């Protein structure tokens, strides 16, 4: 028997991580040309790629069971097909129609703030939440206005949640004739220098407590020091 392509997955599906698990399983099966085994019913005519359906179905069932926690695996062992397993797990653990979870996610997105974190960390967290929201309630493919609205909402929340050190850059983008997409907004922020005077010098504050008399710059004789370091530009992702 072939080794499982999911052997590199270290996290078992435990019910609370269904969305991540489903995405990994589906992409892996696509890479092995076996996604039809979880997406399509058993074919009547087993020809072409369906010629080895029984063998492939059994193989994918074994692969899927290997990615589940023991309790969840026991729930689907009686299924007769990989699609049966897939559909059962989706019906039980998918949050795609969970209005409470969707509302909570909307709330969390609007409460998201940078709060002193590096911009790249804040950006990644916010974008991940929007990706999760889209997986729960995806925009219709034909509704470009709906997709444009969600994109605008994502960049708006991202910019409004930035720390004050990025205020000038944020205002430039919010008042421009065309607000940039979130990826471009992040790219701009990562390149714009921010005056050092506006950035909390937490390193100097920490080192200041190490000198005699509680002063970092007064460690020389008679309390003489060289003074603070020359101001230099830093970036918004400090």
C-alpha positions in Angstrom: 0.0 0.0 0.0 1.2 3.5 -0.8 2.3 5.6 2.2 -0.2 8.3 3.1 0.5 11.7 1.6 -0.9 13.1 4.9 1.9 11.6 7.0 3.5 15.0 7.2 0.4 16.5 9.0 1.2 16.5 12.7 -2.2 17.9 13.8 -5.2 15.5 13.9 -8.7 16.8 13.1 -10.3 17.2 16.6 -13.5 19.0 15.7 -12.3 22.5 16.5 -9.9 22.7 13.6 -12.2 21.4 10.8 -11.7 24.2 8.3 -7.9 23.9 8.4 -8.1 20.2 8.2 -10.6 20.2 5.3 -8.5 22.6 3.3 -5.3 20.5 3.8 -7.1 17.2 2.9 -8.7 18.6 -0.2 -5.5 20.2 -1.6 -3.5 17.1 -0.9 -6.1 14.9 -2.8 -6.1 17.4 -5.7 -2.3 17.1 -5.9 -2.8 13.3 -6.2 -5.7 13.4 -8.7 -8.1 11.8 -6.2 -10.3 14.7 -5.1 -13.2 13.1 -7.1 -13.4 10.4 -4.4 -14.7 12.9 -1.9 -16.6 15.2 -4.2 -18.4 12.8 -6.5 -20.7 9.8 -5.9 -19.7 6.3 -6.9 -19.7 6.2 -10.7 -22.0 3.7 -12.5 -19.5 3.2 -15.3 -16.1 2.6 -13.8 -13.9 3.5 -16.8 -11.0 5.9 -17.3 -9.9 7.4 -14.0 -12.8 5.6 -12.4 -11.5 2.2 -13.5 -9.7 1.7 -10.1 -12.5 3.3 -8.1 -12.8 0.5 -5.5 -9.1 0.5 -4.8 -8.7 4.2 -4.8 -11.8 4.7 -2.6 -10.4 2.3 0.0 -7.0 4.0 -0.1 -8.5 7.5 0.5 -10.7 6.2 3.3 -7.5 4.9 5.0 -5.8 8.2 4.4 -8.7 10.2 5.9 -9.0 8.0 9.0 -5.3 8.6 9.6 -5.8 12.3 9.9 -8.6 12.1 12.5 -8.4 11.9 16.3 -9.5 8.5 17.6 -12.9 9.6 18.8 -13.8 11.3 15.4 -12.4 8.3 13.5 -14.8 6.0 15.3 -17.7 8.1 14.1 -17.0 7.5 10.4 -15.5 4.0 10.3 -18.8 2.5 9.3 -19.0 4.6 6.1 -18.7 2.8 2.9 -17.0 5.5 0.8 -14.5 8.3 1.2 -17.3 10.7 0.1 -19.5 9.3 2.8 -16.8 10.1 5.4 -16.2 13.5 3.9 -19.9 14.5 3.9 -20.5 13.2 7.4 -17.6 15.1 8.8 -18.7 18.3 7.0 -22.2 18.0 8.3 -21.0 17.5 11.8 -18.1 19.9 12.2 -18.3 22.5 9.4 -19.2 26.0 10.7 -20.2 27.3 7.2 -23.8 27.8 8.3 -23.2 28.7 11.9 -24.6 32.2 12.2 -23.3 32.6 15.8 -19.7 31.9 14.7 -20.0 34.3 11.8 -21.3 37.1 14.0 -18.6 36.5 16.5 -16.0 36.6 13.7 -17.4 39.9 12.5 -17.2 41.3 16.1 -13.6 40.1 16.5 -12.6 41.7 13.2 -14.0 45.1 14.1 -12.3 44.9 17.5 -8.9 44.1 16.0 -6.2 46.7 16.7 -2.5 46.7 16.2 -1.9 47.3 19.9 1.9 47.7 19.7 2.5 44.6 17.6 4.6 44.7 14.5 2.6 45.6 11.5 3.3 42.3 9.7 1.9 40.4 12.7 -1.2 42.6 12.9 -1.7 42.3 9.1 -1.3 38.5 9.1 -3.8 38.1 12.0 -6.4 40.3 10.4 -6.1 38.8 6.9 -6.4 35.3 8.4 -9.6 36.2 10.1 -11.1 37.6 6.8 -10.0 34.4 5.0 -11.8 32.4 7.6 -14.9 34.6 7.3 -14.9 34.0 3.5 -14.7 30.3 4.0 -17.8 30.4 6.3 -19.7 32.7 4.0 -18.1 32.9 0.6 -19.1 35.6 -1.9 -21.0 34.5 -4.9 -18.7 34.2 -7.9 -21.0 36.4 -10.0 -21.4 39.1 -7.5 -18.4 41.4 -8.0 -19.9 44.2 -5.9 -20.1 41.9 -2.9 -16.5 40.9 -3.3 -15.4 44.5 -3.7 -17.3 45.4 -0.6 -15.6 42.7 1.5 -12.2 43.8 0.1 -12.9 47.4 1.0 -14.1 46.4 4.5 -10.9 44.4 5.1 -8.5 47.2 4.2 -10.6 49.7 6.1 -10.5 47.6 9.3 -6.7 47.1 8.8 -5.9 50.8 8.4 -8.2 52.0 11.2 -6.7 49.6 13.6 -3.1 50.7 13.1 -1.1 52.3 16.0 -0.7 56.1 16.0 2.9 55.7 14.8 1.4 54.9 11.4 -1.1 57.8 11.5 0.3 59.8 8.7 0.6 56.9 6.3 -2.9 55.6 7.2 -4.5 59.0 6.6 -2.8 59.3 3.2 -4.3 56.1 2.1 -7.8 56.7 3.6 -8.0 60.1 1.9 -6.6 59.1 -1.4 -9.0 59.0 -4.5 -8.7 55.2 -4.5 -8.0 53.2 -1.3 -5.5 50.5 -2.2 -6.1 46.8 -1.7 -5.0 45.4 1.6 -1.8 43.7 0.2 -0.7 47.0 -1.4 -1.6 49.0 1.8 0.6 46.6 3.8 3.4 46.9 1.2 3.3 50.7 1.4 3.4 50.7 5.2 6.4 48.4 5.3 8.4 50.9 3.1 7.4 54.2 4.7 10.0 55.5 7.3 8.5 56.9 10.5 10.5 59.5 12.6 12.2 57.8 15.5 10.9 60.4 17.9 7.4 59.0 17.4 8.4 55.5 18.2 8.5 54.3 21.8 12.2 53.6 22.6 11.5 50.6 24.8 15.1 49.3 24.4 16.6 52.5 25.8 14.1 52.6 28.6 15.0 49.0 29.6 18.7 49.7 29.5 18.4 52.9 31.5 17.7 50.9 34.6 21.0 49.0 34.3 23.3 52.1 34.9 24.4 53.4 38.2 21.8 55.7 39.8 19.2 54.3 37.5 20.5 56.2 34.4 21.8 54.5 31.3 23.4 57.7 30.0 25.0 58.7 33.3 27.3 55.7 33.7 30.5 57.7 33.3 32.5 59.5 36.1 30.6 62.3 37.7 27.5 61.3 36.0 28.7 62.4 32.6 27.4 60.5 29.6 27.5 60.8 25.9 23.8 61.7 25.6 21.1 60.0 23.7 22.0 58.3 20.4 21.5 60.2 17.1 17.9 60.0 15.8 17.5 57.7 12.9 14.5 56.7 10.8 12.7 53.4 11.6 10.0 51.7 9.8 6.3 51.2 10.5 7.0 47.5 11.1 9.5 48.1 13.9 
